[in-house]
């Protein structure tokens, strides 16, 4: 499929040996020679493990998150990973939700500050930098409002709650000071 140009991205490949082998097939053997993009959940580090995002947000110091994301970006990019499914910027307002650990908690101000910091850390000053990786803020807006904290469950969110609580961290990840690209 790689040689036929039928694959554009691969996920969860974690070694340079593997990414180079797959990339070589895509670039040298496919008709259009389009390189692959490799993605991975680099949520709290790559080779170097950092505290979970909820723990880092407890510092109330976005620079800590930015520095951790920068280290993770350097390590991940060295193996060919150019895209992370992070940061998780949805609010966690129900502690029963299984993804609480991935985010900055329930406060939209704090969540916004950490969204910006993680994106800046992953992407650096330029995505053209070999040590930068593309940040992908997740999950869908309001996903953290799942009823009874059950993952993949339904939600009921008023427009006020959506705009006041759930949208600000996503907006922060996309605004000029951060500029997440995916």
Contact map, one row per residue, 1 for C-alpha under 8 A:
11111110000000000000000000000000000000000000000000000000000000000000000000000000000000000000000000000000000000000000000000000000000000000000000000000000000000000000000000000000000000
11111110000000000000010011001100000000000000000000000000000000000000000000000000000000000000000000000000000000000000000000000000000000000000000000000000000000000000000000000000000000
11111100000000000000000011001110000000000000000000000000000000000000000000000000000000000000000000000000000000000000000000000000000000000000000000000000000000000000000000000000000000
11111100000000000000000000001110000000000000000000000000000000000000000000000000000000000000000000000000000000000000000000000000000000000000000000000000000000000000000000000000000000
11111111000000000000000001000111110000000000000000000000000000000000000000000000000000000000000000000000000000000000000000000000000000000000000000000000000000000000000000000000000000
11111111000000000000000000000000000000000000000000000000000000000000000000000000000000000000000000000000000000000000000000000000000000000000000000000000000000000000000000000000000000
11001111110000000000000000000000000100000000000000000000000000000000000000000000000000000000000000000000000000000000000000000000000000000000000000000000000000000000000000000000000000
00001111110000000000000000000000001110000000000000000000000000000000000000000000000000000000000000000000000000000000000000000000000000000000000000000000000000000000000000000000000000
00000011111000000000000000000000000111100000000000000000000000000000000000000000000000000000000000000000000000000000000000000000000000000000000000000000000000000000000000000000000000
00000011111110000000000000000000000111100000000000000000000000000000000000000000000000000000000000000000000000000000000000000000000000000000000000000000000000000000000000000000000000
00000000111110000000000000000000000001110000000000000000000000000000000000000000000000000000000000000000000000000000000000000000000000000000000000000000000000000000000000000000000000
00000000011111000000000000000000000001111000000000000000000000000000000000000000000000000000000000000000000000000000000000000000000000000000000000000000000000000000000000000000000000
00000000011111100110000000000000000001110000000000000000000000000000000000000000100000000000000000000000000000000000000000000000000000000000000000000000000000000000000000000000000000
00000000000111110110000000000000000000000000000000000000000000000000000000010010100000000000000000000000000000000000000000000000000000000000000000000000000000000000000000000000000000
00000000000011111110000000000000000000000000000000000000000000000000000000000011000000000000000000000000000000000000000000000000000000000000000000000000000000000000000000000000000000
00000000000001111111000000000000000000000000000000000000000000000000000000000111000000000000000000000000000000000000000000000000000000000000000000000000000000000000000000000000000000
00000000000000111111100000000000000000000000000000000000000000000000000000000010000000000000000000000000000000000000000000000000000000000000000000000000000000000000000000000000000000
00000000000011111111110000000000000000000000000000000000000000000000000000000000000000000000000000000000000000000000000000000000000000000000000000000000000000000000000000000000000000
00000000000011111111111000000000000001000000000000000000000000000000000000000011100000000000000000000000000000000000000000000000000000000000000000000000000000000000000000000000000000
00000000000000011111111100000000000000000000000000000000000000000000000000000001000000000000000000000000000000000000000000000000000000000000000000000000000000000000000000000000000000
00000000000000001111111110000000000000000000000000000000000000000000000000000000000000000000000000000000000000000000000000000000000000000000000000000000000000000000000000000000000000
01000000000000000111111111000000000000000000000000000000000000000000000000000000000000000000000000000000000000000000000000000000000000000000000000000000000000000000000000000000000000
00000000000000000011111111100000001100000000000000000000000000000000000000000000000000000000000000000000000000000000000000000000000000000000000000000000000000000000000000000000000000
00000000000000000001111111111000000000000000000000000000000000000000000000000000000000000000000000000000000000000000000000000000000000000000000000000000000000000000000000000000000000
01100000000000000000111111111100000000000000000000000000000000000000000000000000000000000000000000000000000000000000000000000000000000000000000000000000000000000000000000000000000000
01101000000000000000011111111100111100000000000000000000000000000000000000000000000000000000000000000000000000000000000000000000000000000000000000000000000000000000000000000000000000
00000000000000000000001111111101111000000000000000000000000000000000000000000000000000000000000000000000000000000000000000000000000000000000000000000000000000000000000000000000000000
00000000000000000000000111111100100000000000000000000000000000000000000000000000000000000000000000000000000000000000000000000000000000000000000000000000000000000000000000000000000000
01110000000000000000000111111110100000000000000000000000000000000000000000000000000000000000000000000000000000000000000000000000000000000000000000000000000000000000000000000000000000
01111000000000000000000011111111110000000000000000000000000000000000000000000000000000000000000000000000000000000000000000000000000000000000000000000000000000000000000000000000000000
00111000000000000000000000001111100000000000000000000000000000000000000000000000000000000000000000000000000000000000000000000000000000000000000000000000000000000000000000000000000000
00001000000000000000000000100111110000000000000000000000000000000000000000000000000000000000000000000000000000000000000000000000000000000000000000000000000000000000000000000000000000
00001000000000000000000001111111111000000000000000000000000000000000000000000000000000000000000000000000000000000000000000000000000000000000000000000000000000000000000000000000000000
00001000000000000000000001100101111100000000000000000000000000000000000000000000000000000000000000000000000000000000000000000000000000000000000000000000000000000000000000000000000000
00000001000000000000001001100000111110000000000000000000000000000000000000000000000000000000000000000000000000000000000000000000000000000000000000000000000000000000000000000000000000
00000011110000000000001001000000011111000000000000000000000000000000000000000000000000000000000000000000000000000000000000000000000000000000000000000000000000000000000000000000000000
00000001110000000000000000000000001111100000000000000000000000000000000000000000111000000000000000000000000000000000000000000000000000000000000000000000000000000000000000000000000000
00000000111110000010000000000000000111110000000000000000000000000000000000000001111000000000000000000000000000000000000000000000000000000000000000000000000000000000000000000000000000
00000000111110000000000000000000000011111000000000000000000000000000000000000000111110000000000000000000000000000000000000000000000000000000000000000000000000000000000000000000000000
00000000001110000000000000000000000001111100000000000000000000000000000000000000101110000000000000000000000000000000000000000000000000000000000000000000000000000000000000000000000000
00000000000100000000000000000000000000111110000000000000000000000000000000000000000111000000000000000000000000000000000000000000000000000000000000000000000000000000000000000000000000
00000000000000000000000000000000000000011111110000000000000000000000000100010000000111000000000000000000000000000000000000000000000000000000000000000000000000000000000000000000000000
00000000000000000000000000000000000000001111110000011000000000000000000000000000000111110000000000000100000000000000000000000000000000000000000000000000000000000000000000000000000000
00000000000000000000000000000000000000000111110011111000000000000001100100000000000000000000000000000000000000000000000000000000000000000000000000000000000000000000000000000000000000
00000000000000000000000000000000000000000111111111000000000000000001101100000000000000000000000000000000000000000000000000000000000000000000000000000000000000000000000000000000000000
00000000000000000000000000000000000000000111111110000000000000000000000110110000000000000000000000000000000000000000000000000000000000000000000000000000000000000000000000000000000000
00000000000000000000000000000000000000000000111110000000000000000000000100110000000000000000000000000000000000000000000000000000000000000000000000000000000000000000000000000000000000
00000000000000000000000000000000000000000000111111000000000000000000001100000000000000000000000000000000000000000000000000000000000000000000000000000000000000000000000000000000000000
00000000000000000000000000000000000000000001111111100000000000000000000000000000000000000000000000000000000000000000000000000000000000000000000000000000000000000000000000000000000000
00000000000000000000000000000000000000000001100111110000000000000001000000000000000000000000000000000000000000000000000000000000000000000000000000000000000000000000000000000000000000
00000000000000000000000000000000000000000001000011111111000000000000000000000000000000000000000000000000000000000000000000000000000000000000000000000000000000000000000000000000000000
00000000000000000000000000000000000000000011000001111111000000000000000000000000000000000000000000001100000000000000000000000000000000000000000000000000000000000000000000000000000000
00000000000000000000000000000000000000000011000000111111100000001000000000000000000000000000000000001111000000000000000000000000000000000000000000000000000000000000000000000000000000
00000000000000000000000000000000000000000000000000111111110000000000000000000000000000000000000000011111100000000000000000000000000000000000000000000000000000000000000000000000000000
00000000000000000000000000000000000000000000000000111111111000000000000000000000000000000000000000001001000000000000000000000000000000000000000000000000000000000000000000000000000000
00000000000000000000000000000000000000000000000000111111111110011000000000000000000000000000000000000001000000000000000000000000000000000000000000000000000000000000000000000000000000
00000000000000000000000000000000000000000000000000001111111111001000000000000000000000000000000000000001100001000100000000000000000000000000000000000000000000000000000000000000000000
00000000000000000000000000000000000000000000000000000111111100000000000000000000000000000000000000000001000000000000000000000000000000000000000000000000000000000000000000000000000000
00000000000000000000000000000000000000000000000000000011111110000000000000000000000000000000000000000000000000000000000000000000000000000000000000000000000000000000000000000000000000
00000000000000000000000000000000000000000000000000000001111111000000000000000000000000000000000000000000000001000000000000000000000000000000000000000000000000000000000000000000000000
00000000000000000000000000000000000000000000000000000001101111111000000000000000000000000000000000000000000000000000000000000000000000000000000000000000000000000000000000000000000000
00000000000000000000000000000000000000000000000000000000100111111100000000000000000000000000000000000000000000001100100000000000000000000000000000000000000000000000000000000000000000
00000000000000000000000000000000000000000000000000000000000011111110000000000000000000000000000000000000000000000000100000000000000000000000000000000000000000000000000000000000000000
00000000000000000000000000000000000000000000000000000001000011111111000000000000000000000000000000000000000000000000000000000000000000000000000000000000000000000000000000000000000000
00000000000000000000000000000000000000000000000000001001100011111111100000000000000000000000000000000000000000000100110010000000000000000000000000000000000000000000000000000000000000
00000000000000000000000000000000000000000000000000000000000001111111110000000000000000000000000000000000000000000000111111000000000000000000000000000000000000000000000000000000000000
00000000000000000000000000000000000000000000000000000000000000111111111000000000000000000000000000000000000000000000000010000000000000000000000000000000000000000000000000000000000000
00000000000000000000000000000000000000000001100001000000000000011111111100000000000000000000000000000000000000000000000010000000000000000000000000000000000000000000000000000000000000
00000000000000000000000000000000000000000001100000000000000000001111111110000000000000000000000000000000000000000000011011000000000000000000000000000000000000000000000000000000000000
00000000000000000000000000000000000000000000000000000000000000000111111111000000000000000000000000000000000000000000000011110000000100000000000000000000000000000000000000000000000000
00000000000000000000000000000000000000000000100100000000000000000011111111100000000000000000000000000000000000000000000000000000000000000000000000000000000000000000000000000000000000
00000000000000000000000000000000000000000101111100000000000000000001111111110000000000000000000000000000000000000000000001000000000000000000000000000000000000000000000000000000000000
00000000000000000000000000000000000000000000010000000000000000000000111111111000000000000000000000000000000000000000000011100000001110000000000000000000000000000000000000000000000000
00000000000000000000000000000000000000000000000000000000000000000000011111111100000000000000000000000000000000000000000000000000001100000000000000000000000000000000000000000000000000
00000000000000000000000000000000000000000000011000000000000000000000001111111110000000000000000000000000000000000000000000000000001000000000000000000000000000000000000000000000000000
00000000000001000000000000000000000000000100011000000000000000000000000111111111110000000000000000000000000000000000000000000000000010000000000000000000000000000000000000000000000000
00000000000000000000000000000000000000000000000000000000000000000000000011111111110000000000000000000000000000000000000000000000011110000000000000000000000000000000000000000000000000
00000000000000010000000000000000000000000000000000000000000000000000000001111111100000000000000000000000000000000000000000000000001000000000000000000000000000000000000000000000000000
00000000000001111010000000000000000000000000000000000000000000000000000000111111100000000000000000000000000000000000000000000000000000000000000000000000000000000000000000000000000000
00000000000000110011000000000000000001000000000000000000000000000000000000011111110000000000000000000000000000000000000000000000000000000000000000000000000000000000000000000000000000
00000000000011000010000000000000000011110000000000000000000000000000000000011111111100000000000000000000000000000000000000000000000010000000000000000000000000000000000000000000000000
00000000000000000000000000000000000011100000000000000000000000000000000000011001111100000000000000000000000000000000000000000000000111000000000000000000000000000000000000000000000000
00000000000000000000000000000000000011110000000000000000000000000000000000000000111110000000000000000000000000000000000000000000000011110000000000000000000000000000000000000000000000
00000000000000000000000000000000000000111110000000000000000000000000000000000000111111000000000000000000000000000000000000000000000011110000000000000000000000000000000000000000000000
00000000000000000000000000000000000000111110000000000000000000000000000000000000001111110000000000000000000000000000000000000000000000111100000000000000000000000000000000000000000000
00000000000000000000000000000000000000001110000000000000000000000000000000000000000111110000000000000000000000000000010000000000000000111100000000000000000000000000000000000000000000
00000000000000000000000000000000000000000010000000000000000000000000000000000000000011111000000000000110000000000010011000000000000000111100000000000000000000000000000000000000000000
00000000000000000000000000000000000000000010000000000000000000000000000000000000000011111100000000000110000000000010000000000000000000001110000000000000000000000000000000000000000000
00000000000000000000000000000000000000000000000000000000000000000000000000000000000000111110000000000011000000110010000000000000000000001110000000000000000000000000000011000000000000
00000000000000000000000000000000000000000000000000000000000000000000000000000000000000011111000000000010000000100000000000000000000000000111111100000000000000000000010011000000000000
00000000000000000000000000000000000000000000000000000000000000000000000000000000000000001111100000000011111100100000000000000000000000000000010110000000000000000000110000000000000000
00000000000000000000000000000000000000000000000000000000000000000000000000000000000000000111111010110011110000000000000000000000000000000000000110000000000000000000000000000000000000
00000000000000000000000000000000000000000000000000000000000000000000000000000000000000000011111000000000110000000000000000000000000000000000000110000000000000000000000000000000000000
00000000000000000000000000000000000000000000000000000000000000000000000000000000000000000001111110000000000000000000000000000000000000000000000110011000000000000000000000000000000000
00000000000000000000000000000000000000000000000000000000000000000000000000000000000000000001111111010000000000000000000000000000000000000000000000001000000000000000000000000000000000
00000000000000000000000000000000000000000000000000000000000000000000000000000000000000000000011111010000000000000000000000000000000000000000000000011100000000000000000000000000000000
00000000000000000000000000000000000000000000000000000000000000000000000000000000000000000001011111110000000000000000000000000000000000000000000101011110000000000000000000000000000000
00000000000000000000000000000000000000000000000000000000000000000000000000000000000000000000001111111000000000000000000000000000000000000000000000001110000000000000000000000000000000
00000000000000000000000000000000000000000000000000000000000000000000000000000000000000000001000011111110000000000000000000000000000000000000000100000010000000000000000000000000000000
00000000000000000000000000000000000000000000000000000100000000000000000000000000000000000001001111111110100000000000000000000000000000000000000000000000000000000000000000000000000000
00000000000000000000000000000000000000000000000000011110000000000000000000000000000000000000000001111111000000000000000000000000000000000000000000000000000000000000000000000000000000
00000000000000000000000000000000000000000010000000011100000000000000000000000000000000110000000000111111000000000000000000000000000000000000000000000000000000000000000000000000000000
00000000000000000000000000000000000000000000000000001100000000000000000000000000000000111111000000111111100000100000000000000000000000000000000000000000000000000000000000000000000000
00000000000000000000000000000000000000000000000000001111110000000000000000000000000000001011000000001111111001100100000000000000000000000000000000000000000000000000000000000000000000
00000000000000000000000000000000000000000000000000000100100000000000000000000000000000000011100000010011111001100000000000000000000000000000000000000000000000000000000000000000000000
00000000000000000000000000000000000000000000000000000000000000000000000000000000000000000011100000000001111100100000000000000000000000000000000000000000000000000000000000000000000000
00000000000000000000000000000000000000000000000000000000000000000000000000000000000000000010000000000001111111100000000000000000000000000000000000000000000000000000100000000000000000
00000000000000000000000000000000000000000000000000000000000000000000000000000000000000000010000000000000011111110000000000000000000000000000000000000000000000000001110110000000000000
00000000000000000000000000000000000000000000000000000000000000000000000000000000000000000000000000000000001111111000000000000000000000000000000000000000000000000000000110000000000000
00000000000000000000000000000000000000000000000000000000100100000000000000000000000000000000000000000001101111111100000000000000000000000000000000000000000000000000000000000000000000
00000000000000000000000000000000000000000000000000000000000000000000000000000000000000001110000000000011111111111110000000000000000000000000000000000000000000000000000110000000000000
00000000000000000000000000000000000000000000000000000000000000000000000000000000000000001000000000000000000111111111000000000000000000000000000000000000000000000000000111111000000000
00000000000000000000000000000000000000000000000000000000000001000000000000000000000000000000000000000000000011111111100000000000000000000000000000000000000000000000000010010000000000
00000000000000000000000000000000000000000000000000000000100001001000000000000000000000000000000000000001000001111111110000000000000000000000000000000000000000000000000000000000000000
00000000000000000000000000000000000000000000000000000000000000000000000000000000000000111000000000000000000000111111111000000000000000001000000000000000000000000000000011011000000000
00000000000000000000000000000000000000000000000000000000000000000000000000000000000000000000000000000000000000011111111100000000000000000000000000000000000000000000000000011100110000
00000000000000000000000000000000000000000000000000000000000001101100000000000000000000000000000000000000000000001111111110000000000000000000000000000000000000000000000000000000010000
00000000000000000000000000000000000000000000000000000000000000001100100000000000000001100000000000000000000000000111111111000000000000000000000000000000000000000000000000000000000000
00000000000000000000000000000000000000000000000000000000000000000100100000000000000000100000000000000000000000000011111111110000000000100000000000000000000000000000000000001000011100
00000000000000000000000000000000000000000000000000000000000000000100000000000000000000000000000000000000000000000001111111111000000000000000000000000000000000000000000000000000111000
00000000000000000000000000000000000000000000000000000000000000001111110010000000000000000000000000000000000000000000111111110000000000000000000000000000000000000000000000000000000000
00000000000000000000000000000000000000000000000000000000000000000100110110000000000000000000000000000000000000000000011111110000000111100000000000000000000000000000000000000000000000
00000000000000000000000000000000000000000000000000000000000000000000010010000000000000000000000000000000000000000000001111111110000111100000000000000000000000000000000000000000000100
00000000000000000000000000000000000000000000000000000000000000000000010000000000000000000000000000000000000000000000001111111110101100000000000000000000000000000000000000000000000000
00000000000000000000000000000000000000000000000000000000000000000000000000000000000000000000000000000000000000000000000100111110100000000000000000000000000000000000000000000000000000
00000000000000000000000000000000000000000000000000000000000000000000000000000000000000000000000000000000000000000000000000111111100100000000000000000000000000000000000000000000000000
00000000000000000000000000000000000000000000000000000000000000000000000000000000000000000000000000000000000000000000000000111111110111000000000000000000000000000000000000000000000000
00000000000000000000000000000000000000000000000000000000000000000000000000000000000000000000000000000000000000000000000000000111110100000000000000000000000000000000000000000000000000
00000000000000000000000000000000000000000000000000000000000000000000000000000000000000000000000000000000000000000000000000011111111100000000000000000000000000000000000000000000000000
00000000000000000000000000000000000000000000000000000000000000000000000000001000000000000000000000000000000000000000000000000011111100000000000000000000000000000000000000000000000000
00000000000000000000000000000000000000000000000000000000000000000000000011101100000000000000000000000000000000000000000000010000111110000000000000000000000000000000000000000000000000
00000000000000000000000000000000000000000000000000000000000000000000010011001000010000000000000000000000000000000000000001110111111111000000000000000000000000000000000000000000000000
00000000000000000000000000000000000000000000000000000000000000000000000010011000111100000000000000000000000000000000000001100010001111100000000000000000000000000000000000000000000000
00000000000000000000000000000000000000000000000000000000000000000000000000000000011100000000000000000000000000000000000001100010000111110000000000000000000000000000000000000000000111
00000000000000000000000000000000000000000000000000000000000000000000000000000000001111100000000000000000000000000000001001100000000011111000000000000000000000000000000000000000000111
00000000000000000000000000000000000000000000000000000000000000000000000000000000001111100000000000000000000000000000000000000000000001111100000000000000000000000000000000000000000111
00000000000000000000000000000000000000000000000000000000000000000000000000000000000011111000000000000000000000000010000000000000000000111110000000000000000000000000000001001000000101
00000000000000000000000000000000000000000000000000000000000000000000000000000000000011111100000000000000000000000000000000000000000000011111100000000000000000000000000000000000000000
00000000000000000000000000000000000000000000000000000000000000000000000000000000000000011100000000000000000000000000000000000000000000001111101000000000000000000000000000000000000000
00000000000000000000000000000000000000000000000000000000000000000000000000000000000000000100000000000000000000000000000000000000000000000111111000000000000000000000000000000000000000
00000000000000000000000000000000000000000000000000000000000000000000000000000000000000000100000000000000000000000000000000000000000000000111111100000000000000000000011001000000000000
00000000000000000000000000000000000000000000000000000000000000000000000000000000000000000110000000000000000000000000000000000000000000000001111111000000001010000100010000000000000000
00000000000000000000000000000000000000000000000000000000000000000000000000000000000000000100000000000000000000000000000000000000000000000011111111000001001000000000000000000000000000
00000000000000000000000000000000000000000000000000000000000000000000000000000000000000000111110010100000000000000000000000000000000000000000111111001000000000000000000000000000000000
00000000000000000000000000000000000000000000000000000000000000000000000000000000000000000011110000000000000000000000000000000000000000000000011111101000001110000000000000000000000000
00000000000000000000000000000000000000000000000000000000000000000000000000000000000000000000000010000000000000000000000000000000000000000000011111111111111000000000000000000000000000
00000000000000000000000000000000000000000000000000000000000000000000000000000000000000000000000000000000000000000000000000000000000000000000000011111100111100000000000000000000000000
00000000000000000000000000000000000000000000000000000000000000000000000000000000000000000000010110000000000000000000000000000000000000000000000001111100000000000000000000000000000000
00000000000000000000000000000000000000000000000000000000000000000000000000000000000000000000011111000000000000000000000000000000000000000000000111111110100000000000000000000000000000
00000000000000000000000000000000000000000000000000000000000000000000000000000000000000000000000111000000000000000000000000000000000000000000000001111111100000000000000000000000000000
00000000000000000000000000000000000000000000000000000000000000000000000000000000000000000000000011100000000000000000000000000000000000000000000001001111100000000000000000000000000000
00000000000000000000000000000000000000000000000000000000000000000000000000000000000000000000000000000000000000000000000000000000000000000000001001000111110000000000000000000000000000
00000000000000000000000000000000000000000000000000000000000000000000000000000000000000000000000000000000000000000000000000000000000000000000000001101111111000000000000000000000000000
00000000000000000000000000000000000000000000000000000000000000000000000000000000000000000000000000000000000000000000000000000000000000000000000001100001111100000000000000000000000000
00000000000000000000000000000000000000000000000000000000000000000000000000000000000000000000000000000000000000000000000000000000000000000000011011100000111110000000000000000000000000
00000000000000000000000000000000000000000000000000000000000000000000000000000000000000000000000000000000000000000000000000000000000000000000000010100000011111000000000000000000000000
00000000000000000000000000000000000000000000000000000000000000000000000000000000000000000000000000000000000000000000000000000000000000000000010010000000001111101100000000000000000000
00000000000000000000000000000000000000000000000000000000000000000000000000000000000000000000000000000000000000000000000000000000000000000000000000000000000111111100000000000000000000
00000000000000000000000000000000000000000000000000000000000000000000000000000000000000000000000000000000000000000000000000000000000000000000000000000000000011111110000000000000000000
00000000000000000000000000000000000000000000000000000000000000000000000000000000000000000000000000000000000000000000000000000000000000000000000000000000000001111111000000000000000000
00000000000000000000000000000000000000000000000000000000000000000000000000000000000000000000000000000000000000000000000000000000000000000000000000000000000011111111110000000000000000
00000000000000000000000000000000000000000000000000000000000000000000000000000000000000000000000000000000000000000000000000000000000000000000010000000000000011111111111000000000000000
00000000000000000000000000000000000000000000000000000000000000000000000000000000000000000000000000000000000000000000000000000000000000000000000000000000000000111111111100000000000000
00000000000000000000000000000000000000000000000000000000000000000000000000000000000000000000000000000000000100000000000000000000000000000000000000000000000000011111111100000000000000
00000000000000000000000000000000000000000000000000000000000000000000000000000000000000000010000000000000001100000000000000000000000000000000000000000000000000001111111100000000000000
00000000000000000000000000000000000000000000000000000000000000000000000000000000000000000110000000000000000100000000000000000000000000000000110000000000000000001111111111000000000000
00000000000000000000000000000000000000000000000000000000000000000000000000000000000000000000000000000000000000000000000000000000000000000000100000000000000000000111111111100000000000
00000000000000000000000000000000000000000000000000000000000000000000000000000000000000000000000000000000000110110000000000000000000000000000000000000000000000000011111111110000000000
00000000000000000000000000000000000000000000000000000000000000000000000000000000000000001100000000000000000110111010000000000000000000000000000000000000000000000000011111111000000000
00000000000000000000000000000000000000000000000000000000000000000000000000000000000000001100000000000000000000010010000000000000000000001000100000000000000000000000011111111100000000
00000000000000000000000000000000000000000000000000000000000000000000000000000000000000000000000000000000000000010000000000000000000000000000000000000000000000000000001111111110000000
00000000000000000000000000000000000000000000000000000000000000000000000000000000000000000000000000000000000000011011000000000000000000000000000000000000000000000000000111111110110000
00000000000000000000000000000000000000000000000000000000000000000000000000000000000000000000000000000000000000010011001000000000000000001000000000000000000000000000000011111110011100
00000000000000000000000000000000000000000000000000000000000000000000000000000000000000000000000000000000000000000001000000000000000000000000000000000000000000000000000001111111011110
00000000000000000000000000000000000000000000000000000000000000000000000000000000000000000000000000000000000000000000000000000000000000000000000000000000000000000000000000111111111100
00000000000000000000000000000000000000000000000000000000000000000000000000000000000000000000000000000000000000000000000000000000000000000000000000000000000000000000000000000111111000
00000000000000000000000000000000000000000000000000000000000000000000000000000000000000000000000000000000000000000001000100000000000000000000000000000000000000000000000000010011111000
00000000000000000000000000000000000000000000000000000000000000000000000000000000000000000000000000000000000000000001101100000000000000000000000000000000000000000000000000011111111100
00000000000000000000000000000000000000000000000000000000000000000000000000000000000000000000000000000000000000000000001100000000000000000000000000000000000000000000000000001111111110
00000000000000000000000000000000000000000000000000000000000000000000000000000000000000000000000000000000000000000000001000100000000001111000000000000000000000000000000000001110011111
00000000000000000000000000000000000000000000000000000000000000000000000000000000000000000000000000000000000000000000000000000000000001110000000000000000000000000000000000000100001111
00000000000000000000000000000000000000000000000000000000000000000000000000000000000000000000000000000000000000000000000000000000000001111000000000000000000000000000000000000000000111
